[in-house]
Amino acid sequence: MLVTSLLDCPEFKAGDSTTLRELLHADKHPVDLRYSLAHARLTAGAASTPHRLRTSEVYYILSGAGQMHIDGESRSVAPNDMVYIPPGARQFIQATGAEELEFLCIVDPAWRAEDELVG
């Protein structure tokens, strides 16, 4: 059985300027999975840096309010919203509320630095 506590996962600043903690990744855990799972945070008013992934990604909003931008399309997001981001799409998210924006990120296949183009 594998159980991971968010607080036991090292926090780091990702290339897109979000604060991340990787909860589950086959490179770091003894699991046979295609996808990776991370917890992301953005301070109120901040935005992630526009970027593209060669892989698909899903955001699940936990708390806060935001504006999701994918390939020129924008939409407000709030807790319990899911966002699908297709491979190769230019994306970024902005925390638009008065509180921090928290969300989960699922990347399939699992996130790798060489699959991400920031800027």
Backbone as CSV, one residue per row, in Angstrom:
resi,resn,N_x,N_y,N_z,CA_x,CA_y,CA_z,C_x,C_y,C_z
1,MET,0.855,-1.176,0.000,0.000,0.000,0.000,0.898,1.234,0.000
2,LEU,0.558,2.205,-0.818,1.285,3.469,-0.860,0.345,4.589,-0.437
3,VAL,0.715,5.293,0.597,-0.023,6.465,1.066,0.984,7.601,1.164
4,THR,0.661,8.721,0.563,1.558,9.875,0.568,0.853,11.064,1.192
5,SER,1.488,11.720,2.137,0.955,12.950,2.723,1.499,14.146,1.945
6,LEU,0.648,15.067,1.633,1.061,16.276,0.929,2.205,16.962,1.665
7,LEU,2.128,17.004,2.976,3.137,17.706,3.772,4.495,17.021,3.773
8,ASP,4.537,15.747,3.375,5.808,15.025,3.277,6.474,15.196,1.909
9,CYS,5.778,15.816,0.973,6.312,16.011,-0.378,7.037,17.353,-0.449
10,PRO,8.269,17.377,-0.927,9.009,18.637,-1.016,8.292,19.641,-1.920
11,GLU,8.294,20.879,-1.495,7.677,21.956,-2.265,8.746,22.616,-3.131
12,PHE,8.399,22.946,-4.373,9.348,23.619,-5.258,8.600,24.517,-6.228
13,LYS,9.304,25.464,-6.799,8.737,26.371,-7.791,8.917,25.721,-9.157
14,ALA,7.803,25.486,-9.850,7.843,24.850,-11.168,8.225,25.864,-12.239
15,GLY,8.564,25.376,-13.408,8.934,26.228,-14.522,7.860,27.208,-14.932
16,ASP,6.602,26.871,-14.627,5.493,27.775,-14.978,5.137,28.734,-13.843
17,SER,5.967,28.786,-12.807,5.833,29.690,-11.650,4.803,29.256,-10.612
18,THR,4.220,28.083,-10.735,3.348,27.583,-9.678,4.210,26.937,-8.597
19,THR,3.688,26.867,-7.386,4.348,26.143,-6.301,3.785,24.732,-6.319
20,LEU,4.646,23.743,-6.481,4.209,22.359,-6.662,4.740,21.438,-5.581
21,ARG,3.980,20.367,-5.377,4.402,19.210,-4.587,3.961,17.989,-5.387
22,GLU,4.911,17.143,-5.780,4.562,15.935,-6.519,4.091,14.864,-5.543
23,LEU,2.836,14.496,-5.679,2.249,13.480,-4.810,2.529,12.062,-5.302
24,LEU,2.574,11.911,-6.630,2.716,10.572,-7.187,3.395,10.657,-8.547
25,HIS,4.520,9.969,-8.672,5.258,9.946,-9.931,6.060,8.646,-9.957
26,ALA,5.979,7.930,-11.056,6.658,6.633,-11.161,8.175,6.755,-10.990
27,ASP,8.752,7.924,-11.283,10.185,8.120,-11.086,10.565,8.251,-9.608
28,LYS,9.579,8.531,-8.749,9.858,8.763,-7.325,9.172,7.769,-6.393
29,HIS,8.240,7.010,-6.922,7.477,6.068,-6.095,7.466,4.690,-6.763
30,PRO,7.345,3.637,-5.975,7.340,2.279,-6.536,5.967,1.915,-7.098
31,VAL,5.588,2.582,-8.195,4.278,2.342,-8.813,4.454,2.147,-10.319
32,ASP,3.538,1.413,-10.903,3.540,1.183,-12.346,2.373,1.975,-12.937
33,LEU,2.609,3.281,-13.147,1.564,4.181,-13.653,2.077,4.952,-14.850
34,ARG,1.167,5.338,-15.718,1.511,6.208,-16.851,1.473,7.682,-16.443
35,TYR,0.624,8.042,-15.490,0.389,9.448,-15.164,1.136,9.880,-13.908
36,SER,1.184,11.200,-13.715,1.726,11.756,-12.471,0.661,12.655,-11.861
37,LEU,0.761,12.862,-10.546,-0.204,13.672,-9.803,0.556,14.672,-8.945
38,ALA,0.205,15.953,-9.078,0.853,17.001,-8.291,-0.197,17.937,-7.710
39,HIS,0.180,18.588,-6.621,-0.644,19.614,-5.971,0.006,20.951,-6.299
40,ALA,-0.793,21.905,-6.810,-0.259,23.208,-7.221,-0.941,24.337,-6.458
41,ARG,-0.174,25.424,-6.258,-0.703,26.624,-5.605,-0.227,27.865,-6.349
42,LEU,-1.111,28.866,-6.378,-0.772,30.201,-6.885,-1.302,31.214,-5.889
43,THR,-0.489,32.211,-5.535,-0.961,33.244,-4.626,-2.007,34.099,-5.322
44,ALA,-2.861,34.721,-4.545,-3.926,35.576,-5.086,-3.325,36.610,-6.028
45,GLY,-3.915,36.729,-7.207,-3.467,37.698,-8.193,-2.359,37.215,-9.105
46,ALA,-1.702,36.116,-8.757,-0.596,35.602,-9.566,-1.126,34.766,-10.734
47,ALA,-0.286,34.593,-11.729,-0.621,33.747,-12.879,0.559,32.831,-13.175
48,SER,0.253,31.651,-13.658,1.327,30.771,-14.106,1.873,31.316,-15.425
49,THR,3.093,30.953,-15.740,3.712,31.367,-16.991,3.108,30.555,-18.133
50,PRO,2.735,31.192,-19.236,2.212,30.413,-20.367,3.206,29.321,-20.768
51,HIS,2.664,28.140,-21.031,3.491,26.999,-21.377,2.684,25.980,-22.159
52,ARG,3.392,25.007,-22.721,2.783,23.893,-23.449,3.405,22.594,-22.936
53,LEU,2.588,21.557,-22.912,3.079,20.208,-22.624,2.825,19.330,-23.848
54,ARG,3.720,18.416,-24.122,3.483,17.451,-25.209,2.417,16.443,-24.802
55,THR,2.107,16.396,-23.525,1.186,15.418,-22.960,-0.140,16.088,-22.596
56,SER,-1.139,15.282,-22.296,-2.414,15.841,-21.816,-2.288,16.148,-20.326
57,GLU,-3.132,17.066,-19.877,-3.125,17.456,-18.464,-4.554,17.728,-18.021
58,VAL,-4.814,17.442,-16.759,-6.107,17.731,-16.140,-5.847,18.533,-14.878
59,TYR,-6.580,19.632,-14.705,-6.565,20.391,-13.457,-7.872,20.110,-12.739
60,TYR,-7.793,19.912,-11.433,-8.986,19.815,-10.590,-8.843,20.893,-9.532
61,ILE,-9.754,21.862,-9.538,-9.670,23.011,-8.644,-10.158,22.621,-7.249
62,LEU,-9.300,22.849,-6.243,-9.625,22.535,-4.851,-10.171,23.739,-4.098
63,SER,-9.518,24.909,-4.264,-9.962,26.113,-3.553,-9.495,27.353,-4.311
64,GLY,-10.179,28.452,-4.044,-9.862,29.716,-4.702,-10.652,29.882,-5.983
65,ALA,-10.397,30.973,-6.655,-11.049,31.271,-7.932,-9.968,31.561,-8.951
66,GLY,-10.247,31.224,-10.197,-9.240,31.436,-11.222,-9.827,31.681,-12.589
67,GLN,-8.935,32.011,-13.500,-9.269,32.173,-14.911,-8.308,31.269,-15.672
68,MET,-8.861,30.268,-16.361,-8.060,29.316,-17.120,-7.995,29.781,-18.559
69,HIS,-6.797,29.726,-19.133,-6.579,30.154,-20.519,-5.952,28.994,-21.282
70,ILE,-6.621,28.563,-22.349,-6.109,27.474,-23.192,-6.279,27.891,-24.650
71,ASP,-5.152,28.015,-25.356,-5.160,28.355,-26.781,-6.094,29.522,-27.116
72,GLY,-6.013,30.590,-26.360,-6.795,31.784,-26.654,-8.212,31.774,-26.105
73,GLU,-8.653,30.671,-25.548,-9.980,30.588,-24.925,-9.806,30.748,-23.417
74,SER,-10.717,31.484,-22.768,-10.637,31.712,-21.318,-11.943,31.340,-20.656
75,ARG,-11.821,30.873,-19.417,-13.023,30.517,-18.651,-12.720,30.617,-17.172
76,SER,-13.684,31.108,-16.402,-13.565,31.154,-14.946,-13.659,29.744,-14.388
77,VAL,-12.848,29.478,-13.343,-12.886,28.174,-12.682,-12.983,28.388,-11.173
78,ALA,-13.586,27.413,-10.511,-13.843,27.484,-9.071,-13.741,26.076,-8.497
79,PRO,-13.786,25.951,-7.158,-13.692,24.624,-6.546,-14.665,23.623,-7.167
80,ASN,-14.168,22.408,-7.330,-14.880,21.267,-7.896,-14.947,21.287,-9.420
81,ASP,-14.311,22.281,-10.076,-14.237,22.295,-11.537,-13.046,21.462,-11.990
82,MET,-13.229,20.794,-13.135,-12.172,20.028,-13.780,-11.909,20.700,-15.121
83,VAL,-10.630,20.804,-15.488,-10.232,21.384,-16.766,-9.357,20.370,-17.502
84,TYR,-9.732,20.039,-18.736,-8.903,19.168,-19.572,-8.064,20.051,-20.491
85,ILE,-6.763,19.791,-20.532,-5.837,20.548,-21.371,-5.225,19.566,-22.374
86,PRO,-5.549,19.722,-23.661,-5.033,18.768,-24.646,-3.528,18.908,-24.875
87,PRO,-2.889,17.858,-25.360,-1.459,17.924,-25.650,-1.157,19.074,-26.617
88,GLY,-0.074,19.799,-26.332,0.372,20.868,-27.215,-0.344,22.192,-27.063
89,ALA,-1.362,22.265,-26.208,-2.121,23.506,-26.036,-1.326,24.520,-25.217
90,ARG,-1.369,25.780,-25.635,-0.744,26.853,-24.857,-1.692,27.165,-23.697
91,GLN,-1.179,27.119,-22.478,-2.035,27.238,-21.306,-1.399,28.073,-20.211
92,PHE,-2.262,28.703,-19.429,-1.861,29.297,-18.153,-3.114,29.532,-17.340
93,ILE,-2.930,29.678,-16.024,-4.054,29.914,-15.118,-3.702,31.083,-14.217
94,GLN,-4.710,31.877,-13.894,-4.522,33.043,-13.036,-5.426,32.921,-11.820
95,ALA,-4.878,33.223,-10.649,-5.659,33.240,-9.406,-6.360,34.598,-9.339
96,THR,-7.664,34.612,-9.504,-8.417,35.869,-9.599,-9.129,36.255,-8.311
97,GLY,-9.194,35.368,-7.351,-9.896,35.655,-6.105,-8.992,36.309,-5.076
98,ALA,-9.542,36.521,-3.904,-8.805,37.147,-2.799,-7.944,36.132,-2.048
99,GLU,-8.113,34.853,-2.360,-7.337,33.810,-1.682,-6.491,33.023,-2.679
100,GLU,-5.584,32.263,-2.138,-4.719,31.408,-2.938,-5.547,30.426,-3.770
101,LEU,-5.080,30.117,-4.962,-5.712,29.117,-5.828,-4.959,27.803,-5.648
102,GLU,-5.687,26.737,-5.325,-5.101,25.407,-5.143,-5.760,24.449,-6.108
103,PHE,-4.940,23.601,-6.758,-5.509,22.633,-7.689,-4.592,21.421,-7.821
104,LEU,-5.175,20.320,-8.250,-4.424,19.113,-8.544,-4.129,19.079,-10.037
105,CYS,-2.970,18.522,-10.398,-2.579,18.387,-11.802,-2.297,16.915,-12.079
106,ILE,-2.976,16.377,-13.070,-2.709,15.015,-13.519,-2.140,15.129,-14.928
107,VAL,-0.960,14.583,-15.138,-0.307,14.632,-16.445,-0.154,13.200,-16.954
108,ASP,-0.581,12.969,-18.218,-0.530,11.629,-18.801,-0.034,11.713,-20.238
109,PRO,1.103,11.033,-20.526,1.958,10.302,-19.617,2.610,11.234,-18.595
110,ALA,3.225,10.641,-17.597,3.778,11.380,-16.460,4.661,12.547,-16.901
111,TRP,4.602,13.634,-16.123,5.349,14.847,-16.439,6.843,14.562,-16.526
112,ARG,7.467,15.138,-17.561,8.921,15.124,-17.730,9.333,16.510,-18.208
113,ALA,10.433,17.009,-17.736,10.891,18.356,-18.095,11.001,18.515,-19.603
114,GLU,11.462,17.495,-20.297,11.644,17.615,-21.746,10.330,17.694,-22.525
115,ASP,9.200,17.429,-21.861,7.885,17.525,-22.503,7.227,18.882,-22.315
116,GLU,7.910,19.799,-21.622,7.327,21.105,-21.307,8.110,22.231,-21.981
117,LEU,7.376,23.125,-22.625,7.966,24.319,-23.228,7.360,25.523,-22.521
118,VAL,8.158,26.260,-21.758,7.686,27.409,-20.986,7.989,28.693,-21.755
119,GLY,6.990,29.588,-21.764,7.163,30.884,-22.403,6.341,31.091,-23.622
